[in-house]
């Protein structure tokens, strides 16, 4: 279950519980920059995702990820096929997902 915790500026935090695997999916209908870091601030990906593309990443080895989208409008983020709602209408946002197995 994905639960919204709080928003501070561009960063919103969520907790994910009751899952064994953590599959991240980005579905882009507009071009965006994507940067994903783990709990140690190690970059897992840093790339452009073009309109019409889907980006998937198994983050099961992490305890927390930070997803930064350069342009959120029209682009969707899913965690284990559950849509992660953007809590604000800012163009650039960070979504921090804390995994609690």
PASEBA-1860 file (N, C-alpha, C; in nm, 3 decimals):
! residues 101
1> XXXXXXXX> 0.084/-0.118/0.000/0.000/0.000/0.000/0.088/0.124/0.000 ~ 0.056/0.218/-0.087/0.131/0.342/-0.099/0.055/0.452/-0.025 ~ 0.122/0.516/0.070/0.058/0.618/0.153/0.135/0.749/0.144 ~ 0.064/0.858/0.115/0.124/0.991/0.113/0.155/1.035/0.255 ~ 0.273/1.092/0.278/0.314/1.137/0.411/0.313/1.290/0.420 ~ 0.394/1.357/0.335/0.402/1.503/0.344/0.467/1.560/0.219 ~ 0.451/1.692/0.203/0.518/1.766/0.096/0.592/1.884/0.158 ~ 0.717/1.900/0.117/0.797/2.017/0.154/0.861/2.070/0.027
9> XXXXXXXX> 0.816/2.187/-0.019/0.870/2.243/-0.143/0.842/2.152/-0.261 ~ 0.948/2.114/-0.333/0.934/2.027/-0.451/0.929/1.878/-0.414 ~ 0.949/1.844/-0.287/0.965/1.704/-0.247/0.845/1.653/-0.169 ~ 0.790/1.542/-0.217/0.678/1.475/-0.148/0.724/1.336/-0.108 ~ 0.684/1.294/0.011/0.727/1.166/0.066/0.608/1.071/0.078 ~ 0.635/0.945/0.046/0.536/0.838/0.053/0.598/0.719/0.126 ~ 0.515/0.638/0.189/0.558/0.509/0.244/0.490/0.400/0.165 ~ 0.566/0.295/0.132/0.511/0.178/0.065/0.526/0.059/0.159
17> XXXXXXXX> 0.415/-0.004/0.193/0.417/-0.118/0.285/0.349/-0.238/0.220 ~ 0.379/-0.356/0.275/0.312/-0.478/0.233/0.353/-0.530/0.097 ~ 0.471/-0.494/0.050/0.518/-0.541/-0.081/0.656/-0.604/-0.065 ~ 0.680/-0.707/-0.143/0.811/-0.772/-0.143/0.903/-0.714/-0.250 ~ 0.843/-0.669/-0.361/0.920/-0.613/-0.472/0.877/-0.469/-0.492 ~ 0.969/-0.390/-0.545/0.943/-0.248/-0.567/0.975/-0.214/-0.713 ~ 0.873/-0.221/-0.797/0.889/-0.195/-0.940/0.840/-0.055/-0.973 ~ 0.932/0.028/-1.021/0.901/0.165/-1.058/0.877/0.171/-1.209
25> XXXXXXXX> 0.774/0.245/-1.248/0.745/0.263/-1.390/0.709/0.409/-1.415 ~ 0.768/0.466/-1.519/0.737/0.602/-1.563/0.677/0.591/-1.702 ~ 0.556/0.645/-1.719/0.491/0.647/-1.849/0.489/0.793/-1.895 ~ 0.563/0.822/-2.002/0.579/0.960/-2.048/0.488/0.989/-2.167 ~ 0.404/1.089/-2.150/0.327/1.140/-2.264/0.388/1.272/-2.311 ~ 0.479/1.327/-2.231/0.557/1.445/-2.267/0.703/1.418/-2.233 ~ 0.794/1.484/-2.302/0.936/1.468/-2.273/0.966/1.515/-2.131 ~ 1.052/1.440/-2.062/1.091/1.479/-1.926/1.233/1.431/-1.899
33> XXXXXXXX> 1.297/1.496/-1.802/1.423/1.446/-1.749/1.392/1.363/-1.627 ~ 1.460/1.252/-1.610/1.435/1.160/-1.500/1.566/1.133/-1.427 ~ 1.564/1.152/-1.294/1.680/1.122/-1.211/1.630/1.042/-1.092 ~ 1.689/0.926/-1.069/1.648/0.840/-0.958/1.771/0.809/-0.874 ~ 1.758/0.831/-0.742/1.866/0.801/-0.648/1.814/0.706/-0.541 ~ 1.907/0.627/-0.484/1.869/0.536/-0.377/1.894/0.602/-0.241 ~ 1.880/0.523/-0.135/1.893/0.576/0.002/2.033/0.628/0.033 ~ 2.134/0.586/-0.047/2.271/0.631/-0.027/2.309/0.745/-0.121
41> XXXXXXXX> 2.209/0.803/-0.186/2.229/0.912/-0.284/2.304/0.865/-0.408 ~ 2.308/0.735/-0.432/2.369/0.681/-0.553/2.268/0.696/-0.667 ~ 2.316/0.744/-0.780/2.228/0.763/-0.896/2.199/0.628/-0.960 ~ 2.070/0.594/-0.968/2.028/0.471/-1.034/2.001/0.494/-1.182 ~ 1.952/0.612/-1.215/1.938/0.653/-1.355/1.933/0.805/-1.362 ~ 1.978/0.858/-1.473/1.980/1.002/-1.497/1.971/1.018/-1.648 ~ 1.850/1.036/-1.700/1.832/1.032/-1.845/1.706/1.105/-1.888 ~ 1.699/1.131/-2.016/1.578/1.186/-2.076/1.484/1.070/-2.109
49> XXXXXXXX> 1.356/1.093/-2.082/1.253/0.998/-2.124/1.162/1.075/-2.220 ~ 1.150/1.024/-2.342/1.077/1.094/-2.446/0.929/1.058/-2.446 ~ 0.849/1.147/-2.498/0.705/1.124/-2.510/0.680/0.990/-2.580 ~ 0.591/0.911/-2.523/0.559/0.780/-2.579/0.641/0.666/-2.523 ~ 0.744/0.698/-2.445/0.829/0.594/-2.387/0.781/0.554/-2.248 ~ 0.813/0.432/-2.210/0.791/0.383/-2.074/0.925/0.340/-2.019 ~ 0.956/0.386/-1.899/1.081/0.351/-1.832/1.046/0.266/-1.711 ~ 1.113/0.150/-1.695/1.087/0.063/-1.580/1.218/0.032/-1.510
57> XXXXXXXX> 1.210/0.022/-1.376/1.329/-0.007/-1.296/1.288/-0.087/-1.173 ~ 1.358/-0.199/-1.152/1.336/-0.279/-1.031/1.421/-0.217/-0.920 ~ 1.355/-0.160/-0.819/1.425/-0.096/-0.709/1.414/-0.178/-0.580 ~ 1.392/-0.307/-0.595/1.370/-0.395/-0.479/1.489/-0.402/-0.385 ~ 1.610/-0.372/-0.434/1.729/-0.378/-0.349/1.748/-0.251/-0.266 ~ 1.663/-0.152/-0.285/1.674/-0.026/-0.212/1.574/-0.022/-0.097 ~ 1.602/0.065/0.000/1.506/0.087/0.109/1.432/0.218/0.088 ~ 1.486/0.303/0.000/1.423/0.432/-0.031/1.473/0.478/-0.166
65> XXXXXXXX> 1.384/0.539/-0.244/1.427/0.600/-0.370/1.373/0.743/-0.377 ~ 1.447/0.824/-0.452/1.401/0.959/-0.482/1.390/0.970/-0.633 ~ 1.268/0.997/-0.680/1.241/1.011/-0.823/1.224/1.160/-0.851 ~ 1.309/1.215/-0.937/1.297/1.357/-0.974/1.256/1.363/-1.120 ~ 1.141/1.426/-1.144/1.094/1.448/-1.279/1.111/1.595/-1.313 ~ 1.177/1.623/-1.425/1.197/1.760/-1.467/1.067/1.825/-1.513 ~ 0.975/1.742/-1.565/0.847/1.794/-1.613/0.739/1.691/-1.581 ~ 0.654/1.724/-1.485/0.551/1.629/-1.443/0.425/1.629/-1.529
73> XXXXXXXX> 0.384/1.743/-1.593/0.256/1.742/-1.663/0.246/1.632/-1.769 ~ 0.141/1.551/-1.757/0.117/1.444/-1.853/0.199/1.319/-1.832 ~ 0.291/1.319/-1.737/0.376/1.202/-1.713/0.333/1.134/-1.584 ~ 0.327/1.001/-1.589/0.276/0.925/-1.475/0.386/0.840/-1.413 ~ 0.381/0.831/-1.280/0.474/0.749/-1.203/0.392/0.640/-1.134 ~ 0.438/0.516/-1.149/0.372/0.403/-1.085/0.471/0.329/-0.996 ~ 0.426/0.284/-0.882/0.505/0.196/-0.796/0.423/0.069/-0.778 ~ 0.477/-0.043/-0.825/0.404/-0.171/-0.823/0.265/-0.155/-0.886
81> XXXXXXXX> 0.262/-0.088/-1.000/0.140/-0.064/-1.079/0.037/0.024/-1.008 ~ 0.073/0.088/-0.897/-0.015/0.183/-0.830/0.030/0.324/-0.867 ~ -0.063/0.406/-0.919/-0.031/0.541/-0.959/0.011/0.624/-0.838 ~ 0.124/0.694/-0.851/0.169/0.786/-0.747/0.114/0.923/-0.785 ~ 0.023/0.975/-0.704/-0.040/1.104/-0.732/0.057/1.217/-0.700 ~ 0.063/1.316/-0.790/0.141/1.437/-0.760/0.059/1.523/-0.665 ~ 0.114/1.557/-0.548/0.037/1.636/-0.452/0.032/1.786/-0.484 ~ 0.120/1.832/-0.573/0.120/1.974/-0.611/0.119/1.983/-0.762
89> XXXXXXXX> 0.099/2.104/-0.813/0.099/2.123/-0.958/0.231/2.182/-1.008 ~ 0.336/2.171/-0.927/0.469/2.217/-0.971/0.515/2.135/-1.090 ~ 0.587/2.199/-1.181/0.636/2.130/-1.300/0.745/2.030/-1.263 ~ 0.842/2.072/-1.181/0.950/1.984/-1.137/0.919/1.935/-0.996 ~ 0.923/1.803/-0.978/0.892/1.748/-0.846/0.983/1.631/-0.814 ~ 1.004/1.613/-0.682/1.074/1.495/-0.628/0.972/1.410/-0.556 ~ 0.973/1.281/-0.584/0.887/1.186/-0.513/0.979/1.091/-0.437 ~ 0.974/1.097/-0.304/1.056/1.010/-0.220/0.966/0.895/-0.174
97> XXXXX> 1.007/0.773/-0.203/0.928/0.656/-0.163/1.012/0.573/-0.066 ~ 0.964/0.563/0.057/1.030/0.485/0.161/0.965/0.348/0.163 ~ 1.048/0.243/0.148/0.996/0.106/0.146/0.998/0.046/0.285 ~ 0.887/-0.008/0.327/0.877/-0.076/0.455/0.824/-0.217/0.427 ~ 0.916/-0.314/0.421/0.873/-0.452/0.389/0.798/-0.514/0.503
END
